[in-house]
Amino acid sequence: MMEDYVVIGKILDTFGLEGELKVKPFSPPEVFENLERVYLKRKGGDYVPFEVEWIDFMDDKVILKFKGYDSIDEVEQFRGAKLFLPKEELPKLEEEEYYAYELVGMEVETDKGKKLGRVQRVQDMGPYDALVLDKGNLLIPFVSDIVLKVDKENKKIVVKEELLPV
């Protein structure tokens, strides 16, 4: 089932000539550090496992190589694919770290108590992620200046009202 798998990154492009891939991570570095396998989703919906030969970090990207794929020609087919992991294989995060899927469905309100809606999804905006709410077409940058508190237990996010985009 889709709910059992979480997107951890997206393959942007090939890297080098020997089957390496450049990945934009959607998860903290610790998800990738000891990664032994990832899953790609087939058009029919099945998840196919790929063994990871090695991983490296380059700036804000991840470079990885699948075992058994040793040329650029063999890996070009993966360009644009999303990488998945089963939820139970995700490492536990620190108190103030979150996976995007954990934020979906949370109620968002301002520090003044105004309810803004529920998180529909988390959208990559380049330098930061943004919360997409189910009401009012509001995009809230998920940055520490704006997001004051994420309460996983009560499924609530508190944001600073005066810093919200109008």
N, C-alpha and C positions, 0 to 999 in steps of 0.2 A: 504494500500500500504506500501511496505517496507520503502519508503522514509519518511513516516509519523512517523516511530518508530526509536528510537535510542537505541543502545546497551549501557547499563549503568554498566554492570558487568557480571561476569560469576560465576556460582555456582561451587566451587571447590570440596566440600565434605560435608558430614553431620558433625554436631558438637554436641556432647552430645547425649543423648538418647531420648529426648523429642521433636524431630522434628525440631531442629535448623539446619541452613545451614551456611556454611562458604563461603563467596563470595569475589572474587577478584574484587574490584571496578575499572571501567574504567572511572569514572567521579569523580569530586571533592566531598568532604564529604557533602557539602550542598545539593547535589542531594538526598542523603540518609536520611538526618536528620529528615525530616517531611514526609517521604514516607508512603503513605497509601495503595498503591497498585502498583504492578508491573505486567508485562505481560511476559508470556513464549510463544514461538512460537511452534505450532504443526507442524508435518511433512507436512501436507497439506498447510501450510502457514498462517493459522488463528492464531491470537494472543488471548491468554486466560488470563483473569485477575485473579490475586491472591491477596487477602487482606493480608496486612502485620500486624501481631499482635504486634511485637516489633522489634527494631533494636538496635544493640550495635556496638561499634567500638573496634577492638582488633589489635593493631599494625597497619599494613597497610591493614588489612582485615576488612570486615563487617560481623557481625553475624546477621542473621535475622530469623524470624519465621513467617510462614504463618498461618493465622487463620484456624482452623479446621484440621490441620496436627499436631498430638501430639505424634508421635513416629518415631523413626529412620526408621522403615520399610516403613512408609508412604512417607517419603521424599527421600529415596535412588534413586527413579526414576528420580529425578531432577538433579542428579550429572552430571556436564558437560553442563547443560543448560545455555543459555544466558538470562539475564534479560533485558527487554526492557521497555521504557517509550515512550508515544507519545511526539513528539517534543514540542507541546504546553504545556505540563505539566512540562517541564524542567525549573528549576529556572534560572533567569537571573544571569549571572556570572559577576565577577569584570572585569574591563577593560583588565587586563593582563591574564585572564583565558579563556580557549577555550575548547569546546567539540571537540572530534576527528573528528566528521562529518563536522565541520566547516572548518577544514584544508584541507579536500579532495577537489581536484580540484584547489587549490591555486598554483600559479606560484612560483617557488623557484629560487632565484638568489643569487649570492654572493655579498658581500659588494663592490666588484670591478666591478659589472655589468654583470658578466657572467651568462647566463641563464642555469639552470641545469635541468629543466623539471617541470612537474606538480605532485602534491601529488596524488598518486593512493589510498593509504590507510595509516593508522597509525598502526604500529605493536608494540605490547608489547614485550619489550626486557628484562623484569624482573625489574631491578632497574630504567629503564627509557623507554620512548616510542621512536620510530624511525619513521621518515618519509620515506615511500617507494615511489620512484619517477618512472615516466613512461619511463624514459630514463636511460640507462647505468647501470642498476642494482645497483643503489646507495642507501644506507641506511644512512640517516642523523640523528644522535641522536638529539632528541628534548629536548635539555638542554640549559640553559641560556648562557653558555660559547660559544656555537656555534650559536644558533638562536638569532640574534640581534633584529629582529623586525618582528611582525606579523601584517599585515595591513588588517584587515577584510574588510574594505570598498573597497579597490582596489584588494582584493584577492591575496595578495603577501606576501611571506616570504623571509626575507633577512638573509643570513647565513654568518658567518666569513670564508672566503675562506681558510686561512692558517690552520684552525683547522679541515677541512674536512678530513674524512678518504679517503685514496688514493685507 
